[in-house]
Amino acid sequence: MNQSPDSPASQKTKRLWLFGLFLFLILALFLLNLALGSVRIPLKDIWGILVGKEGVRESWVYIVQNSRLPRVLTAALAGIALSAAGLQMQTMFRNPLADPFILGINSGASLGVAIAILGSGFVGGLFLPALNLRGEFSLVLAASAGAGLVLALILLVGRWVQNPTTLLILGLMFGHATSAVVSLLVYFSAPERIQAYSIWSFGSFSGVNWTQLKVMSLVILAGVGLMALLPKGLNALLLGEDYARTMGLNVGLLRFTILLSASVLSGAVTAFCGPIGFIGVAVPHIARNLFKTSNHKILIPAIILIGAAVSMAASLIAQLPGSQLVLPINVVTSLFGAPFVVWVILKRKRGATSFNV
């Protein structure tokens, strides 16, 4: 007997096929990111480099091992982190346009980097020497300090603010306040320092080396691991905090855990890669619409795969294979992400929603 397209067995089969498809897509994008760029490297040689085969050109080995491999792994991790943070924020605030940076974490990280790059010579000169911002982790430490400061404020306020909408507004105000300080630093800074800050603000997966990648992966693994403990609570929040309480959940602890996980994930990406937009907004919607569910037991693994694939695709496009030019990641994500967000808005205006359980 034929199964109905909407039957549970049919839906399960479709989802298994989708998981397999995205696994294949990730593998294909991984190999293409290693093979394509200003220098094209044959796939058979890519495989030889990965398995340590001798006889491959040394220049190709250097390009893959020290440039392309760290870049594509960084892109995958960033896509996973931003998608996971975006999913949690959209669920917690029950807002389809909430993104990982809605609480001002991105602005806090930007403030830290702005002080490090732009601050010397007037305000920053008073305390930057004490921070010893040198070496490969200089901007990472500065961004982490700024994001950590805003995170601490959000978590502190979150203990007393029970209304998610109020917390959302406060986060936006924190973001505006830190952005104002950044604008002030830009206004009084030398042109070459403004240019350096602007380059960082464009976002990039290329500036992360192997040492930084190890730290970044551990932080993101911790944030995703924390989220993996919350599918039941996230499902309950879709129906409101009152419903979650009737299920016996500690809503205050749940909100704190969500805020901590999302903030750590978004802060880590901003610290290592700069502010990356739209991935965190778009990927949860792609997952909901493809998998036809808002069940977080399915969405969490789905956004991990889709987030990695989308970010790796953006990295590949940004490299402009065959050209010496490299586009900023935010240019690529905005060109593809902005139309998607417009589509989400128009879809909701017609009464449709992807927040059904």
Secondary structure by P-SEA (a helix, b strand, c coil): cccccccaaaaaaaaaaaaaaaaaaaaaaaaaaaccccccccaaaaaaaaaccccccaaaaaaaacccaaaaaaaaaaaaaaaaaaaaaaaaaccccccccccaaaaaaaaaaaaaccccccccccccccccccccaaaaaaaaaaaaaaaaaaaaaaaccccaaaaaaaaaaaaaaaaaaaaaaaaaccaaaaaaaaaaaacccccccaaaaaaaaaaaaaaaaaaaacaaaaaaaaacaaaaaaaccaaaaaaaaaaaaaaaaaaaaaacccccccccccaaaaaaaaacccccaaaaaaaaaaaaaaaaaaaaaaacccccccccaaaaaaaaaaaaaaaaaaaaaaccccccc
